[in-house]
Amino acid sequence: MSLDPADKTRTFTDRFREVWREREAKNRIAPLVGLGRFIFVAETDEEALTIGRRAYPVWHRSFNYLFYQRGGKGPVHQRPAELDGLIKVGQGIAGSPVTVTAFLQDQMAHSGLQLFGRTISLSAICRRARLNAHWNYLPNTSCRN
């Protein structure tokens, strides 16, 4: 599961597939390689951004807490501390189901992957069932919680 930007992910997954084909038996199925993204879903793009801009920095501080408490620099593949930075580098999205679906389709196409793993997915609790119905359309992908 890669959390790196789609273009960097594509570079190493293309090489992985090349080596797999060279070294593994022809009848073996290659392991699934997937893409993880931070996702905030709400009824509108504005609502999702509002939720995400509040929630993501809290997660980021919590995730990095022990690194900084012990004087470390943080994880090797550090993510931006704010949601807008995360969106800018393509590692996250906040939006309506339509916006998020378009983002994920683009990410999957650019990364060359077929598996998507959800890192963070938030929506208004009272609307969750209705919004999640939109997730049924991600062609050529396997969505896993």
N, C-alpha and C positions, 0 to 999 in steps of 0.2 A: 504494500500500500504506500503510495507516494503522496506526500504533502507538498512537494516542490511544485513550482510553476509548470504548466503544461509543456512548454518548449524544452525545459531541462528534463522533464520526465520522459518525453519522447526520445531524447538522445540516448538515455541509458536503457530504456525498454526496447528500443530497436536493436541495440547491441546485445541485450539479453536474449532476444529471440534468435538473432543470428547465431550466437554461440550455442543456444539450445538445439537448433536444427543441425549444427555441425557435430555435436557430441552425444546427443541422445538418440535412442532408437526411434526409427521412423514411426512406429506405431504408438509411441507414448504421447499423451496429450500434455502440452506445455502448462505449467502452473498458471493460475489466474494472477494477473498483475493489475492492481487497481489504483484509483485516484481518490484521495480524501480531500474534502473541502469543508470550510466553516460556512454554515448556511443558516440564515435567518429568514423565515417565511411568515408573511402576514397577508392580509387581504389586499393591501396596496404597497407599492414600493416605499412610499414615505413612512408608513407605519412600521414596516420591517426595518428600515434604516434607523428609526427612532429606537426601536427595541434593541437592535444590534449594537448601536453606538453606546447604549447603557450597559448591555450584558457582556460584550466581548472584552472590554478592558478589565472587567472583574475577573473573567476567566484567565486572561493573560497574566495578571498579577498573581493569581493563585497558582498557576502553572509554574511560574518563575520564582515563587517565594523561596523555596529551599536553595536554589542556585545563589540567589542574592544574599540570603541569610548567612550562607557559608562562604561568602566572598567570591563566588564564581562569576563567570561572564555570562552565564545562561546557556541554553542548549546550543548545540552546533548549528542546527538549522532554525535559528530564531525567527519568529514571525513578528511582523510589525505590532506595536503595542496598541494601536488604534484601528478600528474597523475600516476606516477610509483608506488607510495604508495597505491593509490586507486586501481590500477590493482592488486597489491600484495594481498590485503585483499579481493579481489573478488567483489568489489562494482562498478567496471567500466571496460571498455574495449576500446581499440582503434585498429582498424584493417580493413581489407577488408570485404566485405559482407560475405564471406565464414567464415573467422575467427570469426566475430561477431555472426553469426548464430550459430556456434558450441558452443561459450561461452554461449549464451542465452539458448540453448537447455540443456546444462549442468547445468546452474543455475536453470532452471525450474525443472529439474529432482531432483536435490538435495534439493530444497526448498519445493517440493511437491505442487507447485502452478500452476495454469493454466492461469493466467492473467499477462500480462507484460505491464508496463507503462514506457514510454520513459522519462528519465529525461533530458538528453542533447543528441541531435543527430546532428552531423555536417558532411557535406560532401561538396566537391567542388561544387559550385553552378551549374556550367555548366554540371556536371556529375550526379546531384542529381536524375533525373528521371530514368536514366539507372541503377544506383546503387540500388535505392529503389525497383526495380523490383525483386531483390534477396530476399526481405523480405517476399515474399509470402509463403515461406516454413518454417513454424514453427509449426509442427504438435502438436495438442492438446493444442494450446494456442490461446489466443485472444489478438491481438496487438492493443493498443489504443494510440492515440497521447496525 
